[in-house]
Amino acid sequence: MAQQMAIEEKPYPISVSAEYPEKMSRLTTFFRLLLVIPHIVVLYFVALAAIVVTFISWFAVLFTGRIPKGMFNF
């Protein structure tokens, strides 16, 4: 016969509550989406630069045995 153990339920240590607006303006949503475009462009070029630096630094480590300081800091 298996014994059943009573599990004591404790309340969670953190409680989160939020008040949601009843109606959101479509105009502000449009402007928020419009402001995302420059961020996406900048992040694209930063990611592209990171890929190029990673590729070049791999060869630097392969031939010299260490990462150049500028590439490591990037």
Predicted model as a PDB file, atoms N, CA, C, CB and O in Angstrom, pLDDT in the B-factor column:
MODEL        1                                                                  
ATOM      1  N   MET A   1       0.829  -1.178   0.000  1.00 48.00           N  
ATOM      2  CA  MET A   1       0.000   0.000   0.000  1.00 48.00           C  
ATOM      3  C   MET A   1       0.884   1.256   0.000  1.00 48.00           C  
ATOM      4  CB  MET A   1      -0.949  -0.010   1.213  1.00 48.00           C  
ATOM      5  O   MET A   1       1.799   1.382   0.814  1.00 48.00           O  
ATOM      6  N   ALA A   2       0.605   2.151  -0.896  1.00 53.00           N  
ATOM      7  CA  ALA A   2       1.417   3.361  -0.981  1.00 53.00           C  
ATOM      8  C   ALA A   2       0.859   4.432  -0.046  1.00 53.00           C  
ATOM      9  CB  ALA A   2       1.468   3.885  -2.436  1.00 53.00           C  
ATOM     10  O   ALA A   2      -0.349   4.641   0.067  1.00 53.00           O  
ATOM     11  N   GLN A   3       1.781   5.083   0.601  1.00 57.00           N  
ATOM     12  CA  GLN A   3       1.363   6.167   1.493  1.00 57.00           C  
ATOM     13  C   GLN A   3       1.254   7.462   0.701  1.00 57.00           C  
ATOM     14  CB  GLN A   3       2.358   6.333   2.674  1.00 57.00           C  
ATOM     15  O   GLN A   3       2.079   7.764  -0.162  1.00 57.00           O  
ATOM     16  N   GLN A   4       0.242   8.189   1.012  1.00 57.00           N  
ATOM     17  CA  GLN A   4       0.074   9.474   0.365  1.00 57.00           C  
ATOM     18  C   GLN A   4       0.582  10.549   1.314  1.00 57.00           C  
ATOM     19  CB  GLN A   4      -1.412   9.720  -0.030  1.00 57.00           C  
ATOM     20  O   GLN A   4       0.207  10.599   2.486  1.00 57.00           O  
ATOM     21  N   MET A   5       1.437  11.401   0.784  1.00 57.00           N  
ATOM     22  CA  MET A   5       1.988  12.481   1.598  1.00 57.00           C  
ATOM     23  C   MET A   5       1.196  13.746   1.324  1.00 57.00           C  
ATOM     24  CB  MET A   5       3.500  12.698   1.303  1.00 57.00           C  
ATOM     25  O   MET A   5       0.895  14.073   0.176  1.00 57.00           O  
ATOM     26  N   ALA A   6       0.873  14.432   2.367  1.00 57.00           N  
ATOM     27  CA  ALA A   6       0.155  15.689   2.235  1.00 57.00           C  
ATOM     28  C   ALA A   6       1.154  16.773   1.842  1.00 57.00           C  
ATOM     29  CB  ALA A   6      -0.590  16.058   3.558  1.00 57.00           C  
ATOM     30  O   ALA A   6       2.162  16.973   2.521  1.00 57.00           O  
ATOM     31  N   ILE A   7       0.875  17.456   0.765  1.00 62.00           N  
ATOM     32  CA  ILE A   7       1.744  18.529   0.296  1.00 62.00           C  
ATOM     33  C   ILE A   7       1.189  19.836   0.828  1.00 62.00           C  
ATOM     34  CB  ILE A   7       1.847  18.549  -1.267  1.00 62.00           C  
ATOM     35  O   ILE A   7       0.040  20.202   0.580  1.00 62.00           O  
ATOM     36  N   GLU A   8       2.035  20.518   1.560  1.00 64.00           N  
ATOM     37  CA  GLU A   8       1.621  21.798   2.129  1.00 64.00           C  
ATOM     38  C   GLU A   8       1.814  22.885   1.083  1.00 64.00           C  
ATOM     39  CB  GLU A   8       2.422  22.125   3.424  1.00 64.00           C  
ATOM     40  O   GLU A   8       2.923  23.096   0.592  1.00 64.00           O  
ATOM     41  N   GLU A   9       0.740  23.566   0.751  1.00 69.00           N  
ATOM     42  CA  GLU A   9       0.829  24.630  -0.247  1.00 69.00           C  
ATOM     43  C   GLU A   9       1.162  25.935   0.442  1.00 69.00           C  
ATOM     44  CB  GLU A   9      -0.487  24.757  -1.048  1.00 69.00           C  
ATOM     45  O   GLU A   9       0.465  26.372   1.358  1.00 69.00           O  
ATOM     46  N   LYS A  10       2.247  26.554  -0.018  1.00 70.00           N  
ATOM     47  CA  LYS A  10       2.667  27.836   0.523  1.00 70.00           C  
ATOM     48  C   LYS A  10       2.424  28.903  -0.533  1.00 70.00           C  
ATOM     49  CB  LYS A  10       4.161  27.805   0.958  1.00 70.00           C  
ATOM     50  O   LYS A  10       2.536  28.631  -1.729  1.00 70.00           O  
ATOM     51  N   PRO A  11       2.098  30.093  -0.108  1.00 75.00           N  
ATOM     52  CA  PRO A  11       1.927  31.160  -1.098  1.00 75.00           C  
ATOM     53  C   PRO A  11       3.277  31.519  -1.718  1.00 75.00           C  
ATOM     54  CB  PRO A  11       1.278  32.412  -0.451  1.00 75.00           C  
ATOM     55  O   PRO A  11       4.323  31.365  -1.087  1.00 75.00           O  
ATOM     56  N   TYR A  12       3.240  31.993  -2.944  1.00 77.00           N  
ATOM     57  CA  TYR A  12       4.464  32.390  -3.624  1.00 77.00           C  
ATOM     58  C   TYR A  12       5.087  33.591  -2.911  1.00 77.00           C  
ATOM     59  CB  TYR A  12       4.181  32.722  -5.108  1.00 77.00           C  
ATOM     60  O   TYR A  12       4.359  34.413  -2.354  1.00 77.00           O  
ATOM     61  N   PRO A  13       6.416  33.711  -2.916  1.00 83.00           N  
ATOM     62  CA  PRO A  13       7.046  34.823  -2.213  1.00 83.00           C  
ATOM     63  C   PRO A  13       6.879  36.164  -2.929  1.00 83.00           C  
ATOM     64  CB  PRO A  13       8.507  34.535  -2.029  1.00 83.00           C  
ATOM     65  O   PRO A  13       7.039  37.221  -2.318  1.00 83.00           O  
ATOM     66  N   ILE A  14       6.558  36.118  -4.218  1.00 84.00           N  
ATOM     67  CA  ILE A  14       6.405  37.359  -4.985  1.00 84.00           C  
ATOM     68  C   ILE A  14       5.029  37.379  -5.623  1.00 84.00           C  
ATOM     69  CB  ILE A  14       7.515  37.494  -6.068  1.00 84.00           C  
ATOM     70  O   ILE A  14       4.564  36.385  -6.181  1.00 84.00           O  
ATOM     71  N   SER A  15       4.395  38.525  -5.529  1.00 84.00           N  
ATOM     72  CA  SER A  15       3.091  38.699  -6.152  1.00 84.00           C  
ATOM     73  C   SER A  15       3.173  39.871  -7.125  1.00 84.00           C  
ATOM     74  CB  SER A  15       1.979  38.933  -5.081  1.00 84.00           C  
ATOM     75  O   SER A  15       3.670  40.941  -6.773  1.00 84.00           O  
ATOM     76  N   VAL A  16       2.692  39.672  -8.335  1.00 85.00           N  
ATOM     77  CA  VAL A  16       2.751  40.708  -9.361  1.00 85.00           C  
ATOM     78  C   VAL A  16       1.332  41.069  -9.774  1.00 85.00           C  
ATOM     79  CB  VAL A  16       3.584  40.238 -10.590  1.00 85.00           C  
ATOM     80  O   VAL A  16       0.492  40.202 -10.013  1.00 85.00           O  
ATOM     81  N   SER A  17       1.091  42.359  -9.850  1.00 86.00           N  
ATOM     82  CA  SER A  17      -0.211  42.814 -10.341  1.00 86.00           C  
ATOM     83  C   SER A  17       0.027  43.991 -11.280  1.00 86.00           C  
ATOM     84  CB  SER A  17      -1.166  43.217  -9.156  1.00 86.00           C  
ATOM     85  O   SER A  17       0.966  44.766 -11.103  1.00 86.00           O  
ATOM     86  N   ALA A  18      -0.830  44.107 -12.266  1.00 86.00           N  
ATOM     87  CA  ALA A  18      -0.700  45.191 -13.238  1.00 86.00           C  
ATOM     88  C   ALA A  18      -2.079  45.704 -13.599  1.00 86.00           C  
ATOM     89  CB  ALA A  18       0.057  44.720 -14.505  1.00 86.00           C  
ATOM     90  O   ALA A  18      -3.049  44.950 -13.665  1.00 86.00           O  
ATOM     91  N   GLU A  19      -2.143  47.001 -13.830  1.00 86.00           N  
ATOM     92  CA  GLU A  19      -3.385  47.607 -14.282  1.00 86.00           C  
ATOM     93  C   GLU A  19      -3.267  47.837 -15.786  1.00 86.00           C  
ATOM     94  CB  GLU A  19      -3.684  48.948 -13.518  1.00 86.00           C  
ATOM     95  O   GLU A  19      -2.379  48.557 -16.242  1.00 86.00           O  
ATOM     96  N   TYR A  20      -4.140  47.241 -16.531  1.00 83.00           N  
ATOM     97  CA  TYR A  20      -4.111  47.361 -17.980  1.00 83.00           C  
ATOM     98  C   TYR A  20      -5.055  48.479 -18.421  1.00 83.00           C  
ATOM     99  CB  TYR A  20      -4.497  46.021 -18.648  1.00 83.00           C  
ATOM    100  O   TYR A  20      -6.158  48.612 -17.891  1.00 83.00           O  
ATOM    101  N   PRO A  21      -4.618  49.281 -19.394  1.00 78.00           N  
ATOM    102  CA  PRO A  21      -5.516  50.327 -19.892  1.00 78.00           C  
ATOM    103  C   PRO A  21      -6.689  49.684 -20.625  1.00 78.00           C  
ATOM    104  CB  PRO A  21      -4.758  51.311 -20.830  1.00 78.00           C  
ATOM    105  O   PRO A  21      -6.542  48.658 -21.289  1.00 78.00           O  
ATOM    106  N   GLU A  22      -7.835  50.301 -20.492  1.00 80.00           N  
ATOM    107  CA  GLU A  22      -9.019  49.744 -21.135  1.00 80.00           C  
ATOM    108  C   GLU A  22      -8.953  49.900 -22.646  1.00 80.00           C  
ATOM    109  CB  GLU A  22     -10.277  50.411 -20.598  1.00 80.00           C  
ATOM    110  O   GLU A  22      -9.371  49.007 -23.384  1.00 80.00           O  
ATOM    111  N   LYS A  23      -8.426  51.033 -23.112  1.00 81.00           N  
ATOM    112  CA  LYS A  23      -8.350  51.265 -24.544  1.00 81.00           C  
ATOM    113  C   LYS A  23      -7.010  51.915 -24.861  1.00 81.00           C  
ATOM    114  CB  LYS A  23      -9.532  52.150 -25.033  1.00 81.00           C  
ATOM    115  O   LYS A  23      -6.615  52.893 -24.226  1.00 81.00           O  
ATOM    116  N   MET A  24      -6.312  51.358 -25.855  1.00 76.00           N  
ATOM    117  CA  MET A  24      -5.042  51.942 -26.270  1.00 76.00           C  
ATOM    118  C   MET A  24      -5.234  52.689 -27.581  1.00 76.00           C  
ATOM    119  CB  MET A  24      -3.953  50.854 -26.415  1.00 76.00           C  
ATOM    120  O   MET A  24      -6.014  52.282 -28.442  1.00 76.00           O  
ATOM    121  N   SER A  25      -4.514  53.777 -27.709  1.00 80.00           N  
ATOM    122  CA  SER A  25      -4.625  54.591 -28.909  1.00 80.00           C  
ATOM    123  C   SER A  25      -3.896  53.923 -30.069  1.00 80.00           C  
ATOM    124  CB  SER A  25      -4.066  55.998 -28.660  1.00 80.00           C  
ATOM    125  O   SER A  25      -2.764  53.467 -29.909  1.00 80.00           O  
ATOM    126  N   ARG A  26      -4.519  53.864 -31.204  1.00 81.00           N  
ATOM    127  CA  ARG A  26      -3.875  53.272 -32.381  1.00 81.00           C  
ATOM    128  C   ARG A  26      -2.760  54.170 -32.897  1.00 81.00           C  
ATOM    129  CB  ARG A  26      -4.907  53.022 -33.492  1.00 81.00           C  
ATOM    130  O   ARG A  26      -1.795  53.681 -33.486  1.00 81.00           O  
ATOM    131  N   LEU A  27      -2.879  55.466 -32.686  1.00 85.00           N  
ATOM    132  CA  LEU A  27      -1.857  56.394 -33.148  1.00 85.00           C  
ATOM    133  C   LEU A  27      -0.541  56.185 -32.400  1.00 85.00           C  
ATOM    134  CB  LEU A  27      -2.336  57.835 -32.979  1.00 85.00           C  
ATOM    135  O   LEU A  27       0.520  56.168 -33.024  1.00 85.00           O  
ATOM    136  N   THR A  28      -0.589  56.029 -31.097  1.00 84.00           N  
ATOM    137  CA  THR A  28       0.645  55.807 -30.344  1.00 84.00           C  
ATOM    138  C   THR A  28       1.265  54.443 -30.684  1.00 84.00           C  
ATOM    139  CB  THR A  28       0.368  55.901 -28.833  1.00 84.00           C  
ATOM    140  O   THR A  28       2.488  54.297 -30.691  1.00 84.00           O  
ATOM    141  N   THR A  29       0.431  53.468 -30.959  1.00 82.00           N  
ATOM    142  CA  THR A  29       0.951  52.170 -31.378  1.00 82.00           C  
ATOM    143  C   THR A  29       1.664  52.297 -32.712  1.00 82.00           C  
ATOM    144  CB  THR A  29      -0.180  51.134 -31.472  1.00 82.00           C  
ATOM    145  O   THR A  29       2.717  51.691 -32.904  1.00 82.00           O  
ATOM    146  N   PHE A  30       1.119  53.066 -33.633  1.00 87.00           N  
ATOM    147  CA  PHE A  30       1.750  53.297 -34.930  1.00 87.00           C  
ATOM    148  C   PHE A  30       3.105  53.971 -34.767  1.00 87.00           C  
ATOM    149  CB  PHE A  30       0.844  54.146 -35.821  1.00 87.00           C  
ATOM    150  O   PHE A  30       4.075  53.566 -35.407  1.00 87.00           O  
ATOM    151  N   PHE A  31       3.188  54.996 -33.918  1.00 90.00           N  
ATOM    152  CA  PHE A  31       4.455  55.692 -33.725  1.00 90.00           C  
ATOM    153  C   PHE A  31       5.486  54.805 -33.032  1.00 90.00           C  
ATOM    154  CB  PHE A  31       4.237  56.964 -32.916  1.00 90.00           C  
ATOM    155  O   PHE A  31       6.678  54.914 -33.319  1.00 90.00           O  
ATOM    156  N   ARG A  32       5.052  53.933 -32.128  1.00 88.00           N  
ATOM    157  CA  ARG A  32       5.993  53.005 -31.493  1.00 88.00           C  
ATOM    158  C   ARG A  32       6.564  52.042 -32.529  1.00 88.00           C  
ATOM    159  CB  ARG A  32       5.301  52.220 -30.354  1.00 88.00           C  
ATOM    160  O   ARG A  32       7.759  51.747 -32.505  1.00 88.00           O  
ATOM    161  N   LEU A  33       5.736  51.555 -33.424  1.00 88.00           N  
ATOM    162  CA  LEU A  33       6.223  50.677 -34.485  1.00 88.00           C  
ATOM    163  C   LEU A  33       7.148  51.429 -35.430  1.00 88.00           C  
ATOM    164  CB  LEU A  33       5.050  50.075 -35.264  1.00 88.00           C  
ATOM    165  O   LEU A  33       8.116  50.860 -35.935  1.00 88.00           O  
ATOM    166  N   LEU A  34       6.862  52.692 -35.671  1.00 91.00           N  
ATOM    167  CA  LEU A  34       7.700  53.513 -36.540  1.00 91.00           C  
ATOM    168  C   LEU A  34       9.064  53.758 -35.909  1.00 91.00           C  
ATOM    169  CB  LEU A  34       7.012  54.847 -36.842  1.00 91.00           C  
ATOM    170  O   LEU A  34      10.070  53.802 -36.617  1.00 91.00           O  
ATOM    171  N   LEU A  35       9.117  53.918 -34.596  1.00 92.00           N  
ATOM    172  CA  LEU A  35      10.387  54.162 -33.909  1.00 92.00           C  
ATOM    173  C   LEU A  35      11.249  52.911 -33.785  1.00 92.00           C  
ATOM    174  CB  LEU A  35      10.125  54.724 -32.538  1.00 92.00           C  
ATOM    175  O   LEU A  35      12.429  53.013 -33.449  1.00 92.00           O  
ATOM    176  N   VAL A  36      10.695  51.747 -34.046  1.00 94.00           N  
ATOM    177  CA  VAL A  36      11.465  50.509 -33.987  1.00 94.00           C  
ATOM    178  C   VAL A  36      12.394  50.389 -35.193  1.00 94.00           C  
ATOM    179  CB  VAL A  36      10.525  49.297 -33.918  1.00 94.00           C  
ATOM    180  O   VAL A  36      13.446  49.757 -35.097  1.00 94.00           O  
ATOM    181  N   ILE A  37      12.030  50.974 -36.299  1.00 94.00           N  
ATOM    182  CA  ILE A  37      12.794  50.832 -37.544  1.00 94.00           C  
ATOM    183  C   ILE A  37      14.257  51.254 -37.389  1.00 94.00           C  
ATOM    184  CB  ILE A  37      12.143  51.653 -38.643  1.00 94.00           C  
ATOM    185  O   ILE A  37      15.131  50.491 -37.801  1.00 94.00           O  
ATOM    186  N   PRO A  38      14.581  52.431 -36.818  1.00 95.00           N  
ATOM    187  CA  PRO A  38      16.001  52.782 -36.663  1.00 95.00           C  
ATOM    188  C   PRO A  38      16.753  51.800 -35.756  1.00 95.00           C  
ATOM    189  CB  PRO A  38      16.127  54.195 -36.100  1.00 95.00           C  
ATOM    190  O   PRO A  38      17.924  51.512 -36.000  1.00 95.00           O  
ATOM    191  N   HIS A  39      16.104  51.295 -34.736  1.00 96.00           N  
ATOM    192  CA  HIS A  39      16.747  50.325 -33.845  1.00 96.00           C  
ATOM    193  C   HIS A  39      17.096  49.046 -34.599  1.00 96.00           C  
ATOM    194  CB  HIS A  39      15.834  50.003 -32.650  1.00 96.00           C  
ATOM    195  O   HIS A  39      18.177  48.488 -34.411  1.00 96.00           O  
ATOM    196  N   ILE A  40      16.198  48.589 -35.437  1.00 97.00           N  
ATOM    197  CA  ILE A  40      16.439  47.375 -36.206  1.00 97.00           C  
ATOM    198  C   ILE A  40      17.608  47.578 -37.165  1.00 97.00           C  
ATOM    199  CB  ILE A  40      15.174  46.964 -36.980  1.00 97.00           C  
ATOM    200  O   ILE A  40      18.440  46.684 -37.318  1.00 97.00           O  
ATOM    201  N   VAL A  41      17.681  48.731 -37.807  1.00 97.00           N  
ATOM    202  CA  VAL A  41      18.772  49.015 -38.746  1.00 97.00           C  
ATOM    203  C   VAL A  41      20.111  49.030 -38.011  1.00 97.00           C  
ATOM    204  CB  VAL A  41      18.539  50.368 -39.466  1.00 97.00           C  
ATOM    205  O   VAL A  41      21.075  48.420 -38.474  1.00 97.00           O  
ATOM    206  N   VAL A  42      20.180  49.715 -36.880  1.00 97.00           N  
ATOM    207  CA  VAL A  42      21.427  49.796 -36.110  1.00 97.00           C  
ATOM    208  C   VAL A  42      21.830  48.417 -35.598  1.00 97.00           C  
ATOM    209  CB  VAL A  42      21.273  50.779 -34.928  1.00 97.00           C  
ATOM    210  O   VAL A  42      23.000  48.044 -35.686  1.00 97.00           O  
ATOM    211  N   LEU A  43      20.885  47.664 -35.071  1.00 97.00           N  
ATOM    212  CA  LEU A  43      21.204  46.327 -34.572  1.00 97.00           C  
ATOM    213  C   LEU A  43      21.660  45.397 -35.685  1.00 97.00           C  
ATOM    214  CB  LEU A  43      20.002  45.731 -33.868  1.00 97.00           C  
ATOM    215  O   LEU A  43      22.493  44.522 -35.449  1.00 97.00           O  
ATOM    216  N   TYR A  44      21.139  45.563 -36.877  1.00 98.00           N  
ATOM    217  CA  TYR A  44      21.573  44.761 -38.015  1.00 98.00           C  
ATOM    218  C   TYR A  44      23.050  45.007 -38.304  1.00 98.00           C  
ATOM    219  CB  TYR A  44      20.723  45.079 -39.257  1.00 98.00           C  
ATOM    220  O   TYR A  44      23.817  44.062 -38.486  1.00 98.00           O  
ATOM    221  N   PHE A  45      23.448  46.287 -38.345  1.00 98.00           N  
ATOM    222  CA  PHE A  45      24.843  46.601 -38.646  1.00 98.00           C  
ATOM    223  C   PHE A  45      25.773  46.212 -37.502  1.00 98.00           C  
ATOM    224  CB  PHE A  45      24.991  48.083 -38.950  1.00 98.00           C  
ATOM    225  O   PHE A  45      26.907  45.805 -37.755  1.00 98.00           O  
ATOM    226  N   VAL A  46      25.336  46.322 -36.272  1.00 97.00           N  
ATOM    227  CA  VAL A  46      26.154  45.882 -35.140  1.00 97.00           C  
ATOM    228  C   VAL A  46      26.348  44.368 -35.192  1.00 97.00           C  
ATOM    229  CB  VAL A  46      25.503  46.298 -33.797  1.00 97.00           C  
ATOM    230  O   VAL A  46      27.451  43.880 -34.949  1.00 97.00           O  
ATOM    231  N   ALA A  47      25.304  43.630 -35.501  1.00 97.00           N  
ATOM    232  CA  ALA A  47      25.415  42.173 -35.607  1.00 97.00           C  
ATOM    233  C   ALA A  47      26.322  41.788 -36.766  1.00 97.00           C  
ATOM    234  CB  ALA A  47      24.027  41.534 -35.786  1.00 97.00           C  
ATOM    235  O   ALA A  47      27.113  40.851 -36.647  1.00 97.00           O  
ATOM    236  N   LEU A  48      26.221  42.489 -37.874  1.00 98.00           N  
ATOM    237  CA  LEU A  48      27.085  42.225 -39.025  1.00 98.00           C  
ATOM    238  C   LEU A  48      28.547  42.478 -38.667  1.00 98.00           C  
ATOM    239  CB  LEU A  48      26.672  43.098 -40.224  1.00 98.00           C  
ATOM    240  O   LEU A  48      29.418  41.680 -39.017  1.00 98.00           O  
ATOM    241  N   ALA A  49      28.819  43.574 -37.979  1.00 97.00           N  
ATOM    242  CA  ALA A  49      30.187  43.882 -37.553  1.00 97.00           C  
ATOM    243  C   ALA A  49      30.697  42.833 -36.579  1.00 97.00           C  
ATOM    244  CB  ALA A  49      30.252  45.273 -36.909  1.00 97.00           C  
ATOM    245  O   ALA A  49      31.865  42.449 -36.650  1.00 97.00           O  
ATOM    246  N   ALA A  50      29.856  42.364 -35.678  1.00 96.00           N  
ATOM    247  CA  ALA A  50      30.266  41.335 -34.721  1.00 96.00           C  
ATOM    248  C   ALA A  50      30.620  40.037 -35.430  1.00 96.00           C  
ATOM    249  CB  ALA A  50      29.160  41.085 -33.696  1.00 96.00           C  
ATOM    250  O   ALA A  50      31.565  39.356 -35.030  1.00 96.00           O  
ATOM    251  N   ILE A  51      29.888  39.686 -36.463  1.00 97.00           N  
ATOM    252  CA  ILE A  51      30.181  38.471 -37.218  1.00 97.00           C  
ATOM    253  C   ILE A  51      31.521  38.606 -37.936  1.00 97.00           C  
ATOM    254  CB  ILE A  51      29.055  38.174 -38.230  1.00 97.00           C  
ATOM    255  O   ILE A  51      32.325  37.674 -37.929  1.00 97.00           O  
ATOM    256  N   VAL A  52      31.762  39.749 -38.549  1.00 96.00           N  
ATOM    257  CA  VAL A  52      33.017  39.971 -39.265  1.00 96.00           C  
ATOM    258  C   VAL A  52      34.202  39.946 -38.296  1.00 96.00           C  
ATOM    259  CB  VAL A  52      32.974  41.314 -40.023  1.00 96.00           C  
ATOM    260  O   VAL A  52      35.216  39.308 -38.576  1.00 96.00           O  
ATOM    261  N   VAL A  53      34.079  40.638 -37.156  1.00 96.00           N  
ATOM    262  CA  VAL A  53      35.161  40.664 -36.169  1.00 96.00           C  
ATOM    263  C   VAL A  53      35.408  39.273 -35.608  1.00 96.00           C  
ATOM    264  CB  VAL A  53      34.835  41.644 -35.030  1.00 96.00           C  
ATOM    265  O   VAL A  53      36.560  38.896 -35.394  1.00 96.00           O  
ATOM    266  N   THR A  54      34.367  38.511 -35.367  1.00 95.00           N  
ATOM    267  CA  THR A  54      34.532  37.149 -34.866  1.00 95.00           C  
ATOM    268  C   THR A  54      35.272  36.285 -35.884  1.00 95.00           C  
ATOM    269  CB  THR A  54      33.167  36.528 -34.536  1.00 95.00           C  
ATOM    270  O   THR A  54      36.155  35.511 -35.515  1.00 95.00           O  
ATOM    271  N   PHE A  55      34.925  36.412 -37.138  1.00 96.00           N  
ATOM    272  CA  PHE A  55      35.576  35.632 -38.198  1.00 96.00           C  
ATOM    273  C   PHE A  55      37.064  35.986 -38.304  1.00 96.00           C  
ATOM    274  CB  PHE A  55      34.875  35.876 -39.554  1.00 96.00           C  
ATOM    275  O   PHE A  55      37.913  35.099 -38.384  1.00 96.00           O  
ATOM    276  N   ILE A  56      37.369  37.279 -38.303  1.00 95.00           N  
ATOM    277  CA  ILE A  56      38.764  37.721 -38.407  1.00 95.00           C  
ATOM    278  C   ILE A  56      39.547  37.339 -37.159  1.00 95.00           C  
ATOM    279  CB  ILE A  56      38.835  39.241 -38.630  1.00 95.00           C  
ATOM    280  O   ILE A  56      40.698  36.914 -37.256  1.00 95.00           O  
ATOM    281  N   SER A  57      38.940  37.486 -35.997  1.00 95.00           N  
ATOM    282  CA  SER A  57      39.656  37.147 -34.764  1.00 95.00           C  
ATOM    283  C   SER A  57      39.915  35.649 -34.662  1.00 95.00           C  
ATOM    284  CB  SER A  57      38.866  37.621 -33.545  1.00 95.00           C  
ATOM    285  O   SER A  57      40.885  35.239 -34.025  1.00 95.00           O  
ATOM    286  N   TRP A  58      39.079  34.831 -35.269  1.00 96.00           N  
ATOM    287  CA  TRP A  58      39.330  33.389 -35.264  1.00 96.00           C  
ATOM    288  C   TRP A  58      40.642  33.085 -35.986  1.00 96.00           C  
ATOM    289  CB  TRP A  58      38.156  32.625 -35.929  1.00 96.00           C  
ATOM    290  O   TRP A  58      41.438  32.268 -35.522  1.00 96.00           O  
ATOM    291  N   PHE A  59      40.864  33.750 -37.130  1.00 95.00           N  
ATOM    292  CA  PHE A  59      42.126  33.559 -37.846  1.00 95.00           C  
ATOM    293  C   PHE A  59      43.301  34.132 -37.059  1.00 95.00           C  
ATOM    294  CB  PHE A  59      42.057  34.211 -39.231  1.00 95.00           C  
ATOM    295  O   PHE A  59      44.388  33.556 -37.071  1.00 95.00           O  
ATOM    296  N   ALA A  60      43.101  35.249 -36.380  1.00 94.00           N  
ATOM    297  CA  ALA A  60      44.177  35.830 -35.577  1.00 94.00           C  
ATOM    298  C   ALA A  60      44.576  34.880 -34.463  1.00 94.00           C  
ATOM    299  CB  ALA A  60      43.751  37.185 -34.992  1.00 94.00           C  
ATOM    300  O   ALA A  60      45.764  34.713 -34.188  1.00 94.00           O  
ATOM    301  N   VAL A  61      43.600  34.255 -33.819  1.00 95.00           N  
ATOM    302  CA  VAL A  61      43.903  33.286 -32.764  1.00 95.00           C  
ATOM    303  C   VAL A  61      44.564  32.048 -33.349  1.00 95.00           C  
ATOM    304  CB  VAL A  61      42.625  32.895 -32.003  1.00 95.00           C  
ATOM    305  O   VAL A  61      45.457  31.471 -32.729  1.00 95.00           O  
ATOM    306  N   LEU A  62      44.145  31.645 -34.510  1.00 95.00           N  
ATOM    307  CA  LEU A  62      44.704  30.461 -35.156  1.00 95.00           C  
ATOM    308  C   LEU A  62      46.193  30.637 -35.452  1.00 95.00           C  
ATOM    309  CB  LEU A  62      43.946  30.157 -36.448  1.00 95.00           C  
ATOM    310  O   LEU A  62      46.977  29.708 -35.258  1.00 95.00           O  
ATOM    311  N   PHE A  63      46.588  31.831 -35.923  1.00 94.00           N  
ATOM    312  CA  PHE A  63      47.977  32.047 -36.319  1.00 94.00           C  
ATOM    313  C   PHE A  63      48.854  32.612 -35.206  1.00 94.00           C  
ATOM    314  CB  PHE A  63      48.022  32.966 -37.493  1.00 94.00           C  
ATOM    315  O   PHE A  63      50.042  32.296 -35.147  1.00 94.00           O  
ATOM    316  N   THR A  64      48.296  33.443 -34.320  1.00 93.00           N  
ATOM    317  CA  THR A  64      49.130  34.065 -33.285  1.00 93.00           C  
ATOM    318  C   THR A  64      48.952  33.425 -31.922  1.00 93.00           C  
ATOM    319  CB  THR A  64      48.820  35.535 -33.188  1.00 93.00           C  
ATOM    320  O   THR A  64      49.831  33.548 -31.068  1.00 93.00           O  
ATOM    321  N   GLY A  65      47.841  32.748 -31.695  1.00 92.00           N  
ATOM    322  CA  GLY A  65      47.597  32.108 -30.406  1.00 92.00           C  
ATOM    323  C   GLY A  65      46.939  33.010 -29.385  1.00 92.00           C  
ATOM    324  O   GLY A  65      46.751  32.610 -28.236  1.00 92.00           O  
ATOM    325  N   ARG A  66      46.587  34.211 -29.778  1.00 93.00           N  
ATOM    326  CA  ARG A  66      45.885  35.112 -28.852  1.00 93.00           C  
ATOM    327  C   ARG A  66      44.966  36.049 -29.634  1.00 93.00           C  
ATOM    328  CB  ARG A  66      46.901  35.934 -28.002  1.00 93.00           C  
ATOM    329  O   ARG A  66      45.148  36.280 -30.829  1.00 93.00           O  
ATOM    330  N   ILE A  67      43.976  36.577 -28.922  1.00 91.00           N  
ATOM    331  CA  ILE A  67      43.027  37.504 -29.551  1.00 91.00           C  
ATOM    332  C   ILE A  67      43.593  38.916 -29.449  1.00 91.00           C  
ATOM    333  CB  ILE A  67      41.610  37.418 -28.879  1.00 91.00           C  
ATOM    334  O   ILE A  67      43.996  39.333 -28.363  1.00 91.00           O  
ATOM    335  N   PRO A  68      43.632  39.662 -30.552  1.00 92.00           N  
ATOM    336  CA  PRO A  68      44.059  41.059 -30.453  1.00 92.00           C  
ATOM    337  C   PRO A  68      43.130  41.845 -29.514  1.00 92.00           C  
ATOM    338  CB  PRO A  68      44.084  41.714 -31.856  1.00 92.00           C  
ATOM    339  O   PRO A  68      41.919  41.627 -29.488  1.00 92.00           O  
ATOM    340  N   LYS A  69      43.726  42.756 -28.753  1.00 94.00           N  
ATOM    341  CA  LYS A  69      42.988  43.468 -27.707  1.00 94.00           C  
ATOM    342  C   LYS A  69      41.772  44.229 -28.253  1.00 94.00           C  
ATOM    343  CB  LYS A  69      43.917  44.438 -26.993  1.00 94.00           C  
ATOM    344  O   LYS A  69      40.707  44.221 -27.636  1.00 94.00           O  
ATOM    345  N   GLY A  70      41.931  44.875 -29.394  1.00 92.00           N  
ATOM    346  CA  GLY A  70      40.818  45.634 -29.975  1.00 92.00           C  
ATOM    347  C   GLY A  70      39.634  44.755 -30.350  1.00 92.00           C  
ATOM    348  O   GLY A  70      38.478  45.126 -30.151  1.00 92.00           O  
ATOM    349  N   MET A  71      39.941  43.591 -30.894  1.00 91.00           N  
ATOM    350  CA  MET A  71      38.861  42.656 -31.260  1.00 91.00           C  
ATOM    351  C   MET A  71      38.200  42.074 -30.020  1.00 91.00           C  
ATOM    352  CB  MET A  71      39.404  41.518 -32.145  1.00 91.00           C  
ATOM    353  O   MET A  71      36.987  41.866 -29.994  1.00 91.00           O  
ATOM    354  N   PHE A  72      39.008  41.811 -28.986  1.00 92.00           N  
ATOM    355  CA  PHE A  72      38.429  41.293 -27.746  1.00 92.00           C  
ATOM    356  C   PHE A  72      37.523  42.329 -27.108  1.00 92.00           C  
ATOM    357  CB  PHE A  72      39.533  40.877 -26.764  1.00 92.00           C  
ATOM    358  O   PHE A  72      36.449  41.987 -26.614  1.00 92.00           O  
ATOM    359  N   ASN A  73      37.935  43.585 -27.108  1.00 93.00           N  
ATOM    360  CA  ASN A  73      37.116  44.646 -26.515  1.00 93.00           C  
ATOM    361  C   ASN A  73      35.840  44.898 -27.306  1.00 93.00           C  
ATOM    362  CB  ASN A  73      37.916  45.932 -26.419  1.00 93.00           C  
ATOM    363  O   ASN A  73      34.823  45.289 -26.734  1.00 93.00           O  
ATOM    364  N   PHE A  74      35.886  44.675 -28.626  1.00 89.00           N  
ATOM    365  CA  PHE A  74      34.686  44.882 -29.427  1.00 89.00           C  
ATOM    366  C   PHE A  74      33.613  43.895 -29.016  1.00 89.00           C  
ATOM    367  CB  PHE A  74      34.996  44.744 -30.924  1.00 89.00           C  
ATOM    368  O   PHE A  74      32.517  43.905 -29.576  1.00 89.00           O  
TER     369      PHE A  74                                                      
ENDMDL                                                                          
END                                                                             
